[in-house]
């Protein structure tokens, strides 16, 4: 393990459609690790993926209340 902390930041996305963000983020990290990325790069890529999934969440029209993130936004084939 490294002796430092890496802080990752991102712009807040204004949406109520955030259901599934934790599970999606952890699955994306596992996916990138399985593809051979090191831990830091896997986390960075997974954060980019979940941020895009949240940004595109309002494109879905599913149910009522807090909806899911959009796992199927364009450009996600590597997860």
Secondary structure as GFF3:
##gff-version 3
##sequence-region A 1 79
A	DSSP	alpha_helix	21	34	.	.	.	ID=ss1
A	DSSP	alpha_helix	39	55	.	.	.	ID=ss2
A	DSSP	three_ten_helix	57	59	.	.	.	ID=ss3
###
